[in-house]
Protein backbone atom coordinates (compact mmCIF):
# COMPACT_ATOMS: atom_id res chain seq x y z
CA UNK A 1 0.00 0.00 0.00
CA UNK A 2 1.33 3.45 -0.95
CA UNK A 3 0.09 6.59 0.75
CA UNK A 4 -0.35 9.44 -1.69
CA UNK A 5 -1.45 12.00 0.88
CA UNK A 6 -2.01 12.14 4.62
CA UNK A 7 -2.98 15.52 6.09
CA UNK A 8 -3.32 15.51 9.84
CA UNK A 9 -4.58 18.95 10.56
CA UNK A 10 -3.28 19.11 14.12
CA UNK A 11 0.34 18.58 13.02
CA UNK A 12 1.01 22.30 12.64
CA UNK A 13 -0.79 24.86 14.75
CA UNK A 14 0.12 27.97 12.71
CA UNK A 15 -2.14 29.42 10.02
CA UNK A 16 0.27 29.21 7.10
CA UNK A 17 0.63 25.55 6.21
CA UNK A 18 -0.83 22.12 6.86
CA UNK A 19 1.78 19.36 6.80
CA UNK A 20 1.50 16.14 4.84
CA UNK A 21 2.38 13.36 7.31
CA UNK A 22 2.88 10.75 4.60
CA UNK A 23 6.40 10.00 3.32
CA UNK A 24 5.80 12.28 0.32
CA UNK A 25 5.72 15.72 2.04
CA UNK A 26 3.18 17.29 -0.35
CA UNK A 27 2.65 20.22 1.98
CA UNK A 28 -0.25 22.57 1.42
CA UNK A 29 0.78 25.96 0.08
CA UNK A 30 -2.23 28.10 1.01
CA UNK A 31 -3.76 29.08 4.29
CA UNK A 32 -5.79 26.92 6.61
CA UNK A 33 -7.16 27.91 9.98
CA UNK A 34 -6.45 25.44 12.75
CA UNK A 35 -8.90 25.46 15.65
CA UNK A 36 -8.93 23.64 18.95
CA UNK A 37 -11.98 21.62 18.00
CA UNK A 38 -13.02 18.72 20.20
CA UNK A 39 -11.83 15.49 18.56
CA UNK A 40 -14.23 12.65 17.72
CA UNK A 41 -15.17 10.57 20.75
CA UNK A 42 -13.36 7.52 19.37
CA UNK A 43 -10.01 9.29 19.00
CA UNK A 44 -7.17 7.83 21.02
CA UNK A 45 -3.69 9.22 21.48
CA UNK A 46 -2.19 5.97 20.15
CA UNK A 47 -3.68 6.38 16.68
CA UNK A 48 -1.70 7.87 13.77
CA UNK A 49 1.05 8.69 16.21
CA UNK A 50 3.40 10.41 13.74
CA UNK A 51 4.35 13.20 16.11
CA UNK A 52 5.28 11.97 19.57
CA UNK A 53 4.88 15.47 21.02
CA UNK A 54 1.38 16.05 19.69
CA UNK A 55 -1.64 14.13 20.90
CA UNK A 56 -4.04 13.07 18.19
CA UNK A 57 -7.16 15.17 17.89
CA UNK A 58 -5.77 18.32 19.51
CA UNK A 59 -6.89 20.43 16.58
CA UNK A 60 -8.94 20.34 13.42
CA UNK A 61 -9.22 22.36 10.24
CA UNK A 62 -12.16 24.76 9.90
CA UNK A 63 -13.12 25.59 6.31
CA UNK A 64 -15.22 28.71 5.70
CA UNK A 65 -16.76 29.08 9.09
CA UNK A 66 -18.93 32.22 9.13
CA UNK A 67 -16.62 33.74 11.77
CA UNK A 68 -13.45 33.30 9.69
CA UNK A 69 -12.14 35.40 6.86
CA UNK A 70 -12.51 33.64 3.50
CA UNK A 71 -8.82 34.00 2.76
CA UNK A 72 -7.95 31.49 5.46
CA UNK A 73 -10.39 28.75 4.61
CA UNK A 74 -8.79 26.65 1.89
CA UNK A 75 -6.14 23.96 1.62
CA UNK A 76 -4.33 23.68 -1.70
CA UNK A 77 -1.99 20.70 -2.12
CA UNK A 78 0.43 20.93 -5.03
CA UNK A 79 0.18 18.23 -7.66
CA UNK A 80 2.74 15.44 -7.19
CA UNK A 81 3.34 11.96 -8.57
CA UNK A 82 2.31 10.44 -5.25
CA UNK A 83 -1.23 11.84 -5.43
CA UNK A 84 -1.82 10.82 -9.04
CA UNK A 85 -3.26 7.39 -8.40
CA UNK A 86 -3.26 6.36 -12.06
CA UNK A 87 -5.96 4.03 -13.37
CA UNK A 88 -5.75 1.61 -10.43
CA UNK A 89 -7.51 1.23 -7.12
CA UNK A 90 -7.60 3.97 -4.52
CA UNK A 91 -9.38 5.07 -1.34
CA UNK A 92 -9.94 8.41 0.36
CA UNK A 93 -10.57 8.64 4.11
CA UNK A 94 -11.32 11.72 6.23
CA UNK A 95 -13.12 13.03 9.34
CA UNK A 96 -15.76 15.72 8.84
CA UNK A 97 -18.44 17.69 10.65
CA UNK A 98 -20.64 20.64 9.79
CA UNK A 99 -24.07 22.23 10.09
CA UNK A 100 -26.66 21.90 7.33
CA UNK A 101 -27.78 25.51 7.68
CA UNK A 102 -24.35 26.68 6.45
CA UNK A 103 -24.19 24.50 3.31
CA UNK A 104 -24.90 25.75 -0.20
CA UNK A 105 -25.48 23.99 -3.51
CA UNK A 106 -22.52 22.16 -5.06
CA UNK A 107 -20.13 22.95 -2.21
CA UNK A 108 -16.96 20.89 -2.60
CA UNK A 109 -15.14 18.98 0.13
CA UNK A 110 -12.38 17.51 -2.05
CA UNK A 111 -11.50 18.43 -5.63
CA UNK A 112 -8.80 17.54 -8.18
CA UNK A 113 -9.66 18.40 -11.74
CA UNK A 114 -13.04 18.26 -13.39
CA UNK A 115 -13.62 14.53 -13.01
CA UNK A 116 -12.93 13.95 -9.34
CA UNK A 117 -14.72 15.73 -6.54
CA UNK A 118 -16.84 15.22 -3.45
CA UNK A 119 -19.89 17.45 -3.17
CA UNK A 120 -21.66 18.52 -0.01
CA UNK A 121 -24.76 19.28 -2.04
CA UNK A 122 -25.55 18.08 -5.58
CA UNK A 123 -27.72 20.57 -7.53
CA UNK A 124 -29.58 21.15 -4.29
CA UNK A 125 -28.17 20.80 -0.77
CA UNK A 126 -29.75 17.42 -0.06
CA UNK A 127 -26.98 15.00 -1.00
CA UNK A 128 -23.43 14.12 -0.05
CA UNK A 129 -22.01 12.86 -3.35
CA UNK A 130 -18.73 11.66 -4.85
CA UNK A 131 -17.60 11.39 -8.49
CA UNK A 132 -14.57 9.44 -9.76
CA UNK A 133 -14.46 10.22 -13.48
CA UNK A 134 -18.10 9.20 -13.90
CA UNK A 135 -19.77 11.62 -16.28
CA UNK A 136 -23.23 12.01 -14.78
CA UNK A 137 -23.30 9.29 -12.15
CA UNK A 138 -22.48 9.99 -8.50
CA UNK A 139 -22.50 7.88 -5.39
CA UNK A 140 -24.91 9.83 -3.21
CA UNK A 141 -26.23 9.56 0.32
CA UNK A 142 -28.49 11.95 2.22
CA UNK A 143 -26.32 14.80 3.45
CA UNK A 144 -28.47 14.97 6.59
CA UNK A 145 -26.74 11.72 7.63
CA UNK A 146 -23.43 13.59 7.61
CA UNK A 147 -24.33 17.09 8.78
CA UNK A 148 -26.42 18.00 11.80
CA UNK A 149 -29.13 20.65 11.70
CA UNK A 150 -27.45 22.81 14.33
CA UNK A 151 -24.70 21.24 16.42
CA UNK A 152 -21.93 19.70 14.35
CA UNK A 153 -21.16 15.99 14.89
CA UNK A 154 -17.95 14.24 13.82
CA UNK A 155 -18.30 11.57 11.12
CA UNK A 156 -15.80 9.33 9.37
CA UNK A 157 -16.11 8.99 5.58
CA UNK A 158 -14.29 6.53 3.31
CA UNK A 159 -14.71 6.42 -0.47
CA UNK A 160 -13.19 3.51 -2.42
CA UNK A 161 -12.64 3.05 -6.13
CA UNK A 162 -12.16 -0.48 -7.51
CA UNK A 163 -10.73 -0.14 -11.01
CA UNK A 164 -11.24 -3.74 -12.21
CA UNK A 165 -15.02 -3.59 -11.71
CA UNK A 166 -15.45 0.19 -12.10
CA UNK A 167 -17.21 0.32 -8.74
CA UNK A 168 -17.36 3.21 -6.27
CA UNK A 169 -18.37 2.54 -2.65
CA UNK A 170 -18.84 4.77 0.37
CA UNK A 171 -18.58 4.06 4.11
CA UNK A 172 -20.04 6.34 6.76
CA UNK A 173 -18.77 5.65 10.28
CA UNK A 174 -17.54 2.22 9.10
CA UNK A 175 -20.96 1.26 7.67
CA UNK A 176 -21.24 0.55 3.92
CA UNK A 177 -23.77 2.94 2.42
CA UNK A 178 -26.50 2.53 -0.21
CA UNK A 179 -26.63 4.92 -3.16
CA UNK A 180 -29.80 7.02 -3.11
CA UNK A 181 -30.44 6.73 -6.85
CA UNK A 182 -29.66 3.08 -7.57
CA UNK A 183 -30.41 1.52 -4.20
CA UNK A 184 -27.14 -0.44 -4.48
CA UNK A 185 -24.03 -0.37 -2.33
CA UNK A 186 -21.99 0.79 -5.32
CA UNK A 187 -22.18 2.78 -8.55
CA UNK A 188 -20.39 1.92 -11.79
CA UNK A 189 -19.19 3.90 -14.76
CA UNK A 190 -16.13 4.90 -16.75
CA UNK A 191 -13.53 5.52 -14.08
CA UNK A 192 -10.75 7.96 -14.92
CA UNK A 193 -7.43 8.24 -13.15
CA UNK A 194 -6.66 10.91 -10.59
CA UNK A 195 -4.15 12.73 -12.72
CA UNK A 196 -6.17 15.42 -14.45
CA UNK A 197 -3.39 17.31 -16.20
CA UNK A 198 -1.41 17.96 -13.06
CA UNK A 199 -4.23 19.76 -11.25
CA UNK A 200 -3.64 20.65 -7.62
CA UNK A 201 -5.80 19.13 -4.91
CA UNK A 202 -8.18 21.56 -3.25
CA UNK A 203 -9.83 20.84 0.09
CA UNK A 204 -12.77 23.11 0.69
CA UNK A 205 -13.22 24.68 -2.74
CA UNK A 206 -13.17 23.99 -6.47
CA UNK A 207 -10.08 26.13 -7.11
CA UNK A 208 -7.82 28.81 -5.67
CA UNK A 209 -10.57 31.33 -6.34
CA UNK A 210 -12.57 29.91 -3.40
CA UNK A 211 -15.45 28.81 -5.62
CA UNK A 212 -17.98 26.37 -4.16
CA UNK A 213 -16.85 26.68 -0.56
CA UNK A 214 -18.42 24.44 2.08
CA UNK A 215 -18.72 25.29 5.76
CA UNK A 216 -17.16 22.27 7.39
CA UNK A 217 -14.50 21.11 9.84
CA UNK A 218 -12.19 18.39 8.53
CA UNK A 219 -9.29 16.28 9.77
CA UNK A 220 -7.19 13.17 8.96
CA UNK A 221 -7.30 13.22 5.15
CA UNK A 222 -5.77 9.98 3.88
CA UNK A 223 -5.33 9.00 0.19
CA UNK A 224 -4.00 5.49 -0.58
CA UNK A 225 -3.59 3.42 -3.74
CA UNK A 226 -5.69 0.43 -2.68
CA UNK A 227 -9.30 -0.51 -2.01
CA UNK A 228 -9.57 -0.53 1.76
CA UNK A 229 -11.42 -3.55 3.12
CA UNK A 230 -14.35 -3.28 5.52
CA UNK A 231 -12.00 -4.41 8.30
CA UNK A 232 -9.49 -1.68 7.47
CA UNK A 233 -12.26 0.93 7.33
CA UNK A 234 -13.42 -0.20 10.75
CA UNK A 235 -9.89 0.16 12.12
CA UNK A 236 -9.61 3.69 10.76
CA UNK A 237 -13.00 4.59 12.22
CA UNK A 238 -11.81 3.31 15.60
CA UNK A 239 -8.68 5.46 15.25
CA UNK A 240 -6.52 2.35 14.95
CA UNK A 241 -3.80 2.45 12.36
CA UNK A 242 -2.15 -0.90 13.09
CA UNK A 243 -3.79 -2.50 10.05
CA UNK A 244 -2.59 0.27 7.74
CA UNK A 245 1.13 0.00 6.91
CA UNK A 246 2.66 3.49 6.72
CA UNK A 247 5.47 3.10 4.18
CA UNK A 248 8.31 4.95 5.90
CA UNK A 249 7.20 4.38 9.48
CA UNK A 250 6.75 0.63 9.70
CA UNK A 251 8.23 -0.51 12.99
CA UNK A 252 10.07 -3.81 13.54
CA UNK A 253 7.80 -6.66 14.59
CA UNK A 254 8.51 -7.51 18.25
CA UNK A 255 10.67 -10.62 18.57
CA UNK A 256 9.65 -13.39 20.97
CA UNK A 257 13.07 -14.28 22.37
CA UNK A 258 11.77 -17.21 24.43
CA UNK A 259 8.55 -19.01 25.36
CA UNK A 260 8.36 -21.02 28.58
CA UNK A 261 5.65 -23.58 29.26
CA UNK A 262 4.74 -23.32 32.95
CA UNK A 263 3.11 -26.80 32.91
CA UNK A 264 -0.18 -25.46 34.24
CA UNK A 265 -1.87 -24.15 31.09
CA UNK A 266 0.09 -20.90 31.17
CA UNK A 267 3.10 -19.59 29.27
CA UNK A 268 5.68 -16.86 29.85
CA UNK A 269 6.99 -14.90 26.86
CA UNK A 270 10.12 -12.79 26.84
CA UNK A 271 9.64 -10.15 24.11
CA UNK A 272 11.92 -7.42 22.78
CA UNK A 273 10.85 -3.77 22.95
CA UNK A 274 9.77 -1.50 25.79
CA UNK A 275 6.48 -0.22 24.38
CA UNK A 276 3.04 -1.84 24.66
CA UNK A 277 3.24 -5.38 23.29
CA UNK A 278 0.11 -7.40 22.44
CA UNK A 279 0.03 -11.21 22.23
CA UNK A 280 -2.12 -13.13 19.73
CA UNK A 281 -2.49 -16.93 19.83
CA UNK A 282 -4.42 -19.82 18.31
CA UNK A 283 -4.48 -23.61 18.32
CA UNK A 284 -2.14 -25.00 15.70
CA UNK A 285 -4.08 -25.22 12.45
CA UNK A 286 -6.96 -22.97 13.59
CA UNK A 287 -8.14 -20.22 11.25
CA UNK A 288 -8.69 -17.34 13.69
CA UNK A 289 -6.32 -15.60 16.10
CA UNK A 290 -7.37 -14.78 19.68
CA UNK A 291 -6.22 -11.67 21.53
CA UNK A 292 -4.07 -12.59 24.52
CA UNK A 293 -2.41 -10.66 27.31
CA UNK A 294 -0.32 -7.52 26.81
CA UNK A 295 2.35 -5.61 28.69
CA UNK A 296 3.68 -2.07 28.72
CA UNK A 297 7.31 -1.21 29.34
CA UNK A 298 9.83 -3.83 30.34
CA UNK A 299 8.88 -7.30 31.48
CA UNK A 300 7.48 -10.58 30.25
CA UNK A 301 3.99 -11.48 29.07
CA UNK A 302 2.26 -14.20 31.09
CA UNK A 303 -0.81 -15.77 29.51
CA UNK A 304 -3.02 -18.34 31.24
CA UNK A 305 -5.99 -20.54 30.35
CA UNK A 306 -4.46 -22.61 27.53
CA UNK A 307 -5.54 -26.21 26.95
CA UNK A 308 -3.11 -28.86 28.13
CA UNK A 309 -1.49 -31.25 25.66
CA UNK A 310 -2.19 -29.00 22.67
CA UNK A 311 0.06 -27.14 20.23
CA UNK A 312 -0.33 -23.36 19.97
CA UNK A 313 0.94 -20.68 17.60
CA UNK A 314 1.92 -17.25 18.94
CA UNK A 315 2.96 -13.84 17.65
CA UNK A 316 3.22 -10.33 19.07
CA UNK A 317 2.76 -6.78 17.79
CA UNK A 318 3.62 -3.33 19.13
CA UNK A 319 0.39 -1.45 19.85
CA UNK A 320 0.41 1.91 18.05
CA UNK A 321 3.11 0.89 15.59
CA UNK A 322 2.29 0.35 11.95
CA UNK A 323 2.25 -3.24 10.75
CA UNK A 324 0.34 -5.34 8.28
CA UNK A 325 -2.59 -7.55 9.22
CA UNK A 326 -0.64 -10.72 8.36
CA UNK A 327 1.20 -12.05 11.44
CA UNK A 328 4.94 -12.62 11.24
CA UNK A 329 7.58 -14.23 13.48
CA UNK A 330 5.17 -16.98 14.56
CA UNK A 331 6.32 -19.28 17.37
CA UNK A 332 4.96 -22.73 18.28
CA UNK A 333 4.73 -24.38 21.70
CA UNK A 334 3.23 -27.59 23.09
CA UNK A 335 1.35 -27.05 26.36
CA UNK A 336 2.38 -29.87 28.73
CA UNK A 337 0.81 -30.74 32.09
CA UNK A 338 4.23 -31.37 33.59
CA UNK A 339 3.18 -34.66 35.17
CA UNK A 340 2.84 -37.40 32.58
CA UNK A 341 5.99 -37.17 30.53
CA UNK A 342 5.45 -40.57 28.95
CA UNK A 343 6.21 -41.87 25.49
CA UNK A 344 2.55 -41.81 24.44
CA UNK A 345 2.16 -38.06 24.95
CA UNK A 346 5.57 -37.61 23.31
CA UNK A 347 4.29 -39.36 20.15
CA UNK A 348 1.19 -37.15 20.21
CA UNK A 349 3.38 -34.06 20.53
CA UNK A 350 5.62 -35.05 17.61
CA UNK A 351 2.71 -35.84 15.28
CA UNK A 352 0.50 -32.84 16.08
CA UNK A 353 3.46 -30.46 16.03
CA UNK A 354 4.46 -31.25 12.44
CA UNK A 355 3.04 -28.67 10.01
CA UNK A 356 2.45 -31.15 7.16
CA UNK A 357 0.62 -33.64 9.39
CA UNK A 358 -1.26 -30.90 11.21
CA UNK A 359 -2.48 -29.49 7.89
CA UNK A 360 -4.33 -32.79 7.29
CA UNK A 361 -5.52 -33.88 10.74
CA UNK A 362 -5.06 -30.84 13.04
CA UNK A 363 -5.45 -32.30 16.56
CA UNK A 364 -7.28 -35.48 15.45
CA UNK A 365 -4.60 -37.82 16.82
CA UNK A 366 -6.04 -40.42 19.21
CA UNK A 367 -4.65 -43.17 21.48
CA UNK A 368 -6.13 -46.64 20.83
CA UNK A 369 -9.61 -45.59 19.64
CA UNK A 370 -10.85 -42.81 17.39
CA UNK A 371 -13.47 -40.49 18.89
CA UNK A 372 -17.02 -41.32 17.83
CA UNK A 373 -18.01 -39.26 14.81
CA UNK A 374 -14.46 -37.96 14.33
CA UNK A 375 -13.82 -36.12 11.08
CA UNK A 376 -11.45 -37.81 8.62
CA UNK A 377 -8.56 -37.91 8.02
CA UNK A 378 -7.37 -38.86 11.49
CA UNK A 379 -4.61 -40.83 13.23
CA UNK A 380 -4.93 -43.58 15.86
CA UNK A 381 -1.82 -44.97 17.58
CA UNK A 382 -1.50 -47.91 19.97
CA UNK A 383 1.26 -49.63 21.89
CA UNK A 384 2.27 -53.06 20.56
CA UNK A 385 5.03 -54.13 22.96
CA UNK A 386 8.18 -52.93 24.73
CA UNK A 387 11.65 -54.41 24.95
CA UNK A 388 13.91 -53.47 27.88
CA UNK A 389 17.62 -53.82 28.48
CA UNK A 390 19.05 -55.53 31.58
CA UNK A 391 22.48 -55.90 33.14
CA UNK A 392 23.64 -57.86 36.19
CA UNK A 393 22.67 -54.99 38.48
CA UNK A 394 19.16 -54.76 37.04
CA UNK A 395 17.28 -52.68 34.44
CA UNK A 396 19.13 -49.83 32.75
CA UNK A 397 15.91 -48.06 31.70
CA UNK A 398 16.79 -48.18 28.03
CA UNK A 399 13.54 -49.12 26.30
CA UNK A 400 12.47 -49.89 22.75
CA UNK A 401 8.66 -49.72 22.60
CA UNK A 402 6.95 -50.55 19.32
CA UNK A 403 3.88 -48.61 18.21
CA UNK A 404 1.46 -48.91 15.32
CA UNK A 405 0.36 -45.60 13.87
CA UNK A 406 -2.85 -45.98 11.86
CA UNK A 407 -3.79 -43.36 9.27
CA UNK A 408 -7.49 -43.22 8.32
CA UNK A 409 -9.13 -41.22 5.53
CA UNK A 410 -12.20 -41.14 3.29
CA UNK A 411 -10.20 -42.23 0.24
CA UNK A 412 -7.25 -44.55 -0.28
CA UNK A 413 -5.21 -41.73 -1.81
CA UNK A 414 -5.76 -39.53 1.26
CA UNK A 415 -4.81 -42.38 3.60
CA UNK A 416 -1.61 -43.02 1.63
CA UNK A 417 -0.75 -39.30 1.60
CA UNK A 418 -1.22 -39.05 5.36
CA UNK A 419 0.86 -42.19 5.96
CA UNK A 420 3.69 -40.74 3.84
CA UNK A 421 3.70 -37.55 5.91
CA UNK A 422 3.68 -39.56 9.15
CA UNK A 423 6.63 -41.62 7.89
CA UNK A 424 8.61 -38.50 6.98
CA UNK A 425 8.17 -36.89 10.40
CA UNK A 426 8.81 -40.05 12.45
CA UNK A 427 11.55 -41.88 10.56
CA UNK A 428 14.89 -40.88 12.06
CA UNK A 429 13.36 -38.42 14.55
CA UNK A 430 15.42 -37.56 17.62
CA UNK A 431 14.93 -34.86 20.20
CA UNK A 432 12.89 -33.94 23.27
CA UNK A 433 9.13 -34.17 22.92
CA UNK A 434 6.83 -33.28 25.80
CA UNK A 435 9.70 -33.67 28.24
CA UNK A 436 10.78 -37.08 26.93
CA UNK A 437 14.27 -37.48 25.48
CA UNK A 438 13.99 -39.65 22.35
CA UNK A 439 17.26 -41.04 21.00
CA UNK A 440 15.72 -42.14 17.73
CA UNK A 441 12.64 -43.49 15.92
CA UNK A 442 12.88 -46.05 13.14
CA UNK A 443 10.21 -47.31 10.73
CA UNK A 444 9.90 -51.10 10.92
CA UNK A 445 7.01 -51.82 8.61
CA UNK A 446 4.13 -50.32 6.63
CA UNK A 447 0.97 -51.68 5.08
CA UNK A 448 -2.76 -51.38 4.40
CA UNK A 449 -5.54 -51.62 6.97
CA UNK A 450 -8.47 -53.61 5.59
CA UNK A 451 -12.13 -53.01 6.32
CA UNK A 452 -14.96 -55.20 5.04
CA UNK A 453 -17.71 -52.65 5.40
CA UNK A 454 -18.36 -48.96 5.76
CA UNK A 455 -17.97 -47.29 9.12
CA UNK A 456 -20.85 -46.72 11.52
CA UNK A 457 -21.35 -43.29 10.02
CA UNK A 458 -22.12 -44.85 6.65
CA UNK A 459 -18.91 -43.60 5.10
CA UNK A 460 -16.28 -46.04 3.84
CA UNK A 461 -12.99 -45.70 5.65
CA UNK A 462 -9.52 -46.46 4.24
CA UNK A 463 -6.39 -46.96 6.28
CA UNK A 464 -2.62 -47.33 6.18
CA UNK A 465 -0.41 -48.40 9.08
CA UNK A 466 3.10 -47.26 9.97
CA UNK A 467 4.93 -49.52 12.49
CA UNK A 468 7.67 -47.77 14.47
CA UNK A 469 10.30 -48.64 17.11
CA UNK A 470 11.33 -45.92 19.57
CA UNK A 471 14.61 -45.78 21.45
CA UNK A 472 14.49 -43.74 24.67
CA UNK A 473 15.39 -43.83 28.35
CA UNK A 474 12.25 -44.04 30.46
CA UNK A 475 11.81 -42.41 33.84
CA UNK A 476 12.86 -44.43 36.91
CA UNK A 477 10.11 -42.90 39.07
PyMOL commands that set and color helices and strands:
alter all, ss='L'
color gray80, all
select helices_A, chain A and resi 70-72+81-83+100-102+143-145+196-198+230-237+343-352+355-361+412-426
alter helices_A, ss='H'
color red, helices_A
select strands_A, chain A and resi 3-7+33-35+60-63+75-77+90-98+108-111+116-119+127-132+139-142+155-162+167-172+175-176+187-188+201-203+216-224+256-261+267-271+277-283+290-295+301-303+310-318+331-335+365-367+378-391+394-409+431-433+436-449+462-473
alter strands_A, ss='S'
color yellow, strands_A
deselect
rebuild
show_as cartoon
